[in-house]
Structures are given as C-alpha cells and as structure tokens.
Amino acid sequence: FRLVTSSETCDAVVSGRSYRVQLNGTTLFEVDPRGACRCGQLIGDGSAVDLANNELVKSLMAAIAELRASNAELRLQVAALNATIAACPGCAGTTGSTGSSGSTGSSGSTGSSRSTGSSGSTGSSGSSGSTGSTGSSGSSGSSGSTGSTGSSGSIGTTGSSGSTGSSRSTGSTGSTGSTGTQTCTGRRPMLAGGVLWLQADCGLNMYQGSYRVASWADQSPAARTVASGTVGPTLVQGALNGRAVLSYSGAAGTGMTLSPSLSLTAWTIMVVGRWGGVAANTFGMIFGKSDNCQTNNQLRYQNGNLWVYGETNGLSSRTFNMPAAVPLNTVYHLSTLVYTGSTLSASFNAYSSTTAPMAVSLSGPWVLAYFACWCTNIYDFNGEMAEVMVFNRALSGCELADMQYYLCTKYSLSCAFIALC
C-alpha cells in the first residue's frame, strides 16, 4: 500500500491494477482501482483509511521512529569519534591531550677499556763473574752476582665504568580537557559556534559540606566562568530521567554571573528546565542584564510565555506564547530561541510557538551577563535547570533537529515528532 500525494491521482497510483497487503496470510488491504481516495490517505479495500487511528499505520510509524532513533544515536557516536580523531592523533578531545612520551635517555657512554699494565721489564741476567786467575792453587773467582729480579710491571688501572645514561624523563600528563572538575556523561560533541554549555551532571564546584553550587563550569570552547551569588542553587541528583538538575529557590543570591558576558548578533539558545512561578507577572529570569547591570537585556518566562527584551539594540520587547502541549509551570521542557539576523522564532519541546516568527533588525549586539537572575540579587530564578546551550549563530534546520532530538531523548521530554536529516 502507499500514500497518495498532492501531485498524484488515484488512477496514477493504482494504474489499473489491484494491490493486496497481507500479514501472516491475512489480507489487511485490497486496493480496488475504482476506490475513492484523496491526498494524504491510504488506498485500501476501496475506501480511504484514517491514518491517525489505523493500528497498522501507527505500528509502522513507531517502527520507523525507532529506526530513526537508532540511526541518530549511531550518527552521534560517529560524530563523537570523528571529533576525537580530529583533535589530535592519539589524543582524546573531550578529556585532555595525552602527555608526550618521555624522551628516551641517552645510553651511557661505555667506559674506556682499562689499559693493561706494561709487563715488567725482565731483569738483566747477572753478569758472570770473571774466572778467577789461577793462583798457585788458583782462588775461585767470586761467583757472579745474580742479576736483580726484574720489577713486576704495575697492574693496569681499572677503566672507569661508563656513566649510566640519564633515566628518561616521564612525559608530562596531558592537560585536562574542558570538562570541568567532573566527568560529563551522555553528551555529544558541541556544534560549531557554541559559546555556553552548562550541564547539571558535571562541572560543578560545590560549597564545602553542602549541595549548594558555588560555580558551574562552562563546557563550551569559550570556557566562561559562571559563578553563584552568596547562596547559589542546590544540586538535586536523579530528578529528570535519572539525571541531575540545579534547583533555584528564587531567593536573592541564587543567581549567577557570566564572565565574560555573552555578546550576540545572531543566536540559538536552548534551555532544558522547569519554571516554578505560577503567579501573574512572576518573572522566571533565564538571562539578565549586561555587565554591571547597565543595559536592560532579558530572556525570561512570564505568564506562560517566553519573553525577550533588548533595551538599546532594536530588539525591544518580544513575546512567544507556549503551545497547549507544553504546560509551562508543571513539566520540564526544552525552550528554543533562534535569531537568524533578520527573523526571531521560538519553539517548545520542538512544537512551534503559537506566535509566528518575527522580523527583527538589530542595531547592536544583545549582551547578557547574568544567568538565572536579572541582576545581582534581583529577580532570581525560581525553578530547575538541567542543561543550557548557547550558539553565536542560527543553527541550520538539520542541526537544530539533531540537537532537539538529542536533548529530548536525553531527558525523556514529551517532544513533537522530530524529522532527522
């Protein structure tokens, strides 16, 4: 069986032939060329089939989705492997490069062969005494003195042992990669243009003796410092699909500062979290003002919407409504904000906002220096954060689908069907 597309007619599909679909010998559909059909419906048994409620179609779509998921996971693994290989030969990209092998010490020079002492010179044979002259009875001539024994040659000096080669120096340990102080799990390589990446399950520096977070290590190549105020958020393990989140109470001092600040002229911002505010006009501040609280730039939740504001760069006030499928205050969700340089749009759990994309022309960068608060100790966030990604460009359609699928799968969010490229 097959679907009829807008460019086809029933006659073109059936072409004067009949089709039969069987499962284990049971006929499911038998196409009658004379049957009525229309675009978007399945031809079968002479009538149109309701795709939304057909069990066979739903089973097939589920199987297709599973295959896509497997393919996406394989692509992520291949991408991770390629990134590792590209980093440097023999180095792991996400954990620091392996230290170079120590240089092999030079072999010790062989000691010079000890010189053999010269053989002692042989003493000259004693000269024979002259024969005594014959006296009357001739006295015997004195015996010739025995020649002195030749002195033994001195024993040759032992050659100095060759100096031992210096031990080879141990290669320096590879520098730790930008993974903070903890190992990040379940992550994928970051796409080009990443300028901030926060994950609640790694890179946390805790206040001594507590679960309160003093700083949060940025996993992006920018390696920003993200420091807490006087209180800091609290680490909650296993809160979202077995993964950690940071809980912000809304109390003054739980927000954080970004150093250096974000300065964006185009962007993709992705936030996985849950806002706890339910009262009207309660601010759920995601990003706040520029450096030293000078310029009133914001990204926040308010009254069931995502609210964007730029004070001096032409962004002004923009509001994106959440779809009914994503209740703001009751479920964890993925909020995505994309600015291409001319168009601003938003989605939630991969469902498009009910607010249409907006044409926006900026006169300067959008500078953000605070996270989870508007300014120091003002409008601190009330809710949980699991993961935050910021890119200094608009991701392509395929890249965005890839990242949304990654985050929706990682945190088991109720997302729209995502068509992977």
C-alpha positions in Angstrom: 0.0 0.0 0.0 1.1 3.6 -0.3 0.0 7.2 0.4 -1.5 9.4 -2.2 0.5 12.7 -2.6 -0.8 16.0 -3.7 0.9 15.5 -7.1 -0.8 12.1 -7.8 -4.2 10.9 -8.6 -5.8 7.6 -7.7 -5.5 6.5 -11.3 -1.8 7.2 -11.2 -1.4 5.2 -8.0 -3.3 2.1 -8.9 -2.5 2.2 -12.7 -5.4 -0.1 -13.4 -4.0 -2.8 -11.1 -5.2 -4.2 -7.8 -2.9 -4.5 -4.8 -3.2 -6.7 -1.8 -1.3 -6.3 1.6 -1.1 -9.4 3.7 0.3 -10.1 7.2 0.8 -13.8 8.1 -1.6 -14.8 5.4 -4.3 -12.4 6.5 -5.4 -9.8 4.0 -5.2 -6.3 5.5 -5.9 -4.2 2.5 -7.0 -5.0 -1.1 -6.8 -2.0 -3.3 -9.7 -1.5 -5.8 -8.6 0.8 -8.7 -12.1 2.2 -8.7 -12.0 3.1 -5.0 -12.3 6.7 -3.9 -9.2 8.3 -2.4 -7.7 11.7 -1.7 -4.3 13.3 -0.9 -2.9 12.2 2.4 -5.0 9.0 2.7 -4.1 5.3 2.3 -5.7 3.4 -0.5 -7.2 0.1 0.6 -10.3 -2.1 0.3 -12.0 0.5 -1.9 -12.2 3.3 0.7 -9.9 5.8 2.4 -8.2 4.7 5.7 -7.9 7.1 8.7 -4.2 7.2 9.2 -4.3 8.8 12.6 -6.3 5.8 14.0 -5.1 2.9 11.9 -3.2 0.5 14.2 -1.1 -0.9 11.4 0.0 2.5 10.3 0.7 3.5 13.9 2.8 0.4 14.3 4.7 1.1 11.1 5.3 4.7 12.1 6.6 3.6 15.5 9.0 1.2 13.8 10.2 4.0 11.6 10.7 6.3 14.6 12.7 3.6 16.3 14.9 3.1 13.2 15.4 6.9 13.1 16.3 7.0 16.7 18.9 4.2 16.2 20.3 6.0 13.2 20.5 9.2 15.1 22.3 7.6 18.0 24.8 6.0 15.6 25.4 9.3 14.0 26.1 10.9 17.3 28.6 8.2 18.1 30.3 8.6 14.8 30.4 12.4 15.3 32.0 11.9 18.7 34.6 9.5 17.2 35.4 11.9 14.4 35.8 14.8 16.8 38.2 12.8 18.9 40.2 11.8 15.8 40.3 15.4 14.5 41.5 16.8 17.8 45.0 15.3 17.5 46.5 11.9 16.8 46.4 9.8 19.9 44.6 12.4 22.0 41.1 12.3 23.4 39.4 15.6 22.6 37.0 15.8 25.5 39.5 14.8 28.2 42.8 16.5 27.9 45.5 15.5 25.4 47.8 12.7 26.5 51.1 13.9 27.6 54.0 13.3 25.2 56.1 10.2 25.9 59.2 11.0 27.8 62.3 11.2 25.7 64.5 8.1 26.0 67.6 8.7 28.0 70.8 8.6 26.0 72.7 5.3 26.5 75.5 5.7 29.0 78.9 6.1 27.3 80.9 2.8 27.5 83.8 3.2 29.9 87.2 3.2 28.1 88.8 -0.3 28.2 91.2 -0.3 31.1 94.8 -0.2 29.9 96.8 -3.3 30.5 99.8 -2.5 32.7 103.0 -2.8 30.8 104.8 -6.1 31.5 107.5 -5.6 34.0 110.9 -5.5 32.2 112.9 -8.7 32.7 115.9 -8.0 34.9 119.1 -8.3 33.0 120.8 -11.6 33.7 123.6 -11.2 36.2 126.9 -10.9 34.6 129.1 -14.0 35.0 131.9 -13.4 37.4 135.2 -13.4 35.7 137.0 -16.6 36.1 139.5 -16.3 38.9 143.0 -16.2 37.9 144.7 -19.4 38.6 147.0 -18.9 41.6 149.1 -21.3 42.7 146.1 -23.1 43.6 144.0 -20.6 41.9 141.4 -19.0 44.2 138.0 -19.4 42.9 136.6 -16.4 41.3 133.7 -14.8 43.1 130.5 -16.0 41.8 128.9 -13.6 39.5 126.3 -11.5 41.3 122.8 -12.6 40.5 121.1 -10.1 38.4 118.3 -8.3 40.2 114.9 -9.7 39.5 113.1 -7.6 37.1 110.4 -5.4 38.8 106.9 -6.6 38.2 105.0 -4.4 35.8 102.4 -2.4 37.6 98.9 -3.7 37.4 96.9 -1.8 34.8 94.4 0.7 36.3 90.8 -0.3 36.1 89.0 1.7 33.4 86.3 3.9 34.8 82.9 2.4 34.4 80.8 4.1 31.7 78.5 6.7 33.1 74.9 5.4 33.3 72.5 7.1 30.8 70.1 9.5 32.5 66.8 8.0 33.1 64.2 9.1 30.5 62.0 11.9 31.7 58.4 11.0 32.2 56.1 12.8 29.7 54.0 15.5 31.3 50.4 14.4 32.0 48.0 15.6 29.3 46.1 18.7 30.3 42.5 18.1 31.4 40.0 18.9 28.6 37.2 21.4 29.1 35.1 19.1 31.1 35.3 20.9 34.4 36.1 19.0 37.6 33.6 16.2 37.0 33.2 13.7 34.1 30.4 14.6 31.8 28.3 11.7 30.7 25.7 11.2 28.0 27.0 14.2 26.0 27.8 14.7 22.3 30.4 17.0 20.6 29.2 20.6 20.6 28.5 22.1 17.2 30.5 25.0 15.8 29.6 28.4 17.3 29.0 27.1 20.8 29.7 29.9 23.4 28.0 28.5 26.5 27.2 24.9 27.6 26.0 24.1 31.1 25.1 20.6 32.3 23.8 19.9 35.8 25.5 16.5 35.9 29.1 17.8 35.5 31.4 20.7 36.0 30.1 21.7 39.4 32.2 23.3 42.2 30.3 22.9 45.5 30.4 25.0 48.6 32.2 22.9 51.2 30.0 20.5 53.1 26.8 21.2 51.2 24.9 20.6 47.9 24.9 24.2 47.1 26.8 25.2 43.9 29.5 27.8 44.0 30.3 27.8 40.3 29.2 25.9 37.1 31.9 25.1 34.6 31.1 26.1 31.0 31.7 23.1 28.8 31.9 25.1 25.5 35.2 26.1 23.9 34.6 29.6 25.4 35.1 28.2 28.9 33.2 31.0 30.6 33.2 31.4 34.4 29.7 31.0 35.7 29.8 31.9 39.4 27.0 31.9 42.0 26.0 34.7 44.3 26.0 34.5 48.0 23.7 31.5 48.2 23.8 29.5 44.9 21.5 26.9 43.5 21.2 23.4 45.0 22.2 20.1 43.2 19.4 17.6 43.0 20.5 14.2 41.8 18.3 11.9 39.6 15.5 14.4 39.3 14.9 14.3 35.5 15.2 10.9 33.7 17.8 9.8 36.2 19.8 12.9 35.6 20.7 15.9 37.9 19.2 19.3 37.9 20.1 22.5 39.7 17.2 23.9 41.8 16.8 27.6 42.2 14.7 28.8 45.1 14.1 32.3 43.9 15.9 33.7 47.0 18.3 36.6 46.5 21.9 35.3 45.8 20.9 32.1 43.9 21.5 33.7 40.5 24.9 33.6 38.7 27.2 35.8 36.7 28.8 35.1 33.3 32.4 36.1 32.7 32.9 37.2 30.0 29.4 38.1 29.2 27.6 36.9 26.1 27.5 39.3 23.1 25.2 38.0 20.4 24.2 39.3 17.0 22.7 36.0 15.9 21.9 33.1 18.2 20.4 29.7 19.1 19.5 29.4 22.7 18.3 26.0 24.1 17.2 25.6 27.8 16.0 22.4 29.5 14.3 23.2 32.8 11.1 23.9 34.6 9.9 27.3 35.9 8.2 27.3 39.3 6.5 30.6 39.1 2.7 30.5 38.8 1.5 33.9 39.9 0.8 36.6 37.3 3.8 38.8 36.5 6.2 36.5 38.3 9.5 36.6 36.4 11.4 33.4 35.6 14.6 35.1 34.6 16.9 32.9 32.4 19.4 35.6 31.3 19.7 39.1 32.6 21.3 42.5 32.1 24.6 43.4 30.6 27.8 44.0 32.6 27.3 45.7 35.9 23.6 45.8 35.3 23.9 48.6 32.8 21.6 47.6 29.9 18.2 46.0 30.5 18.5 42.9 28.3 16.5 39.9 29.3 15.3 36.4 28.4 12.6 35.2 30.8 9.4 33.2 31.4 6.4 35.2 32.3 2.7 34.3 32.4 3.1 31.1 30.4 5.2 32.8 27.7 8.8 33.3 26.7 9.6 37.0 26.9 12.6 38.5 25.1 13.8 42.1 25.6 16.7 44.3 24.4 16.8 47.8 25.6 19.1 49.7 23.2 19.7 47.4 20.2 16.3 47.4 18.5 15.2 44.0 19.9 12.7 45.8 22.2 10.0 43.5 23.7 9.0 40.3 22.0 6.7 37.6 23.4 6.3 34.0 22.3 3.3 32.0 23.5 3.7 28.4 24.6 1.6 25.8 22.8 -1.0 23.9 24.9 1.0 20.7 24.6 3.7 22.2 26.8 2.4 23.4 30.2 5.0 25.9 31.4 4.7 25.5 35.1 4.2 21.8 35.5 6.6 19.9 33.3 10.2 20.0 32.3 10.6 21.3 28.8 13.0 22.4 26.1 12.7 26.1 25.1 14.5 27.1 21.9 15.0 30.7 20.7 16.6 31.3 17.3 17.6 34.6 15.7 18.9 34.4 12.1 20.0 38.0 11.9 16.6 39.0 10.5 14.0 36.6 11.9 13.3 35.7 15.6 11.4 32.5 16.3 10.7 30.1 19.3 9.7 26.5 19.9 8.9 24.4 23.0 9.7 20.7 23.0 10.1 21.1 19.2 6.5 22.4 19.0 6.4 25.8 17.2 5.2 28.7 19.3 1.7 29.8 18.6 3.3 33.2 18.0 4.6 33.5 14.4 8.2 34.2 13.7 9.0 38.0 13.8 11.1 40.1 11.5 13.7 41.9 13.7 16.6 44.1 12.8 19.2 44.7 15.4 21.4 47.8 15.7 23.9 46.2 18.0 24.7 43.0 19.9 22.5 41.5 22.6 24.7 41.5 25.7 23.8 39.2 28.6 26.0 39.0 31.8 23.7 37.2 34.3 22.2 33.8 34.4 19.1 32.8 36.5 18.7 36.4 37.7 18.1 39.9 36.2 20.9 41.5 38.1 22.8 40.8 41.3 20.3 39.5 43.9 17.3 40.8 41.8 14.6 38.6 40.3 16.4 35.4 40.9 15.1 32.3 39.1 12.6 30.0 40.8 12.6 26.5 39.4 15.1 24.0 38.0 17.7 24.0 35.2 19.1 20.8 33.7 21.0 21.9 30.6 21.7 25.2 28.7 23.3 25.7 25.3 24.0 29.0 23.5 25.4 29.3 20.0 26.5 32.6 18.4 24.7 31.7 15.2 21.4 30.3 14.0 21.7 26.5 13.6 20.6 25.1 10.3 17.3 23.1 10.2 19.2 19.8 10.3 21.5 20.9 13.1 18.5 22.2 15.2 16.6 19.0 14.7 19.7 17.0 15.7 20.2 19.0 18.9 16.5 19.0 19.8 16.3 15.2 19.4 19.5 14.8 21.5 18.1 16.8 24.4 14.5 15.4 24.2 15.9 11.9 24.2 18.5 12.5 26.9 15.9 13.9 29.3 12.9 11.9 28.1 10.8 15.0 27.3 7.4 14.8 25.6 8.6 16.4 22.3 6.9 16.7 18.9 8.0 14.3 16.2 11.4 15.4 15.0 12.3 14.6 11.4 16.0 14.0 11.3 18.0 14.8 8.2 
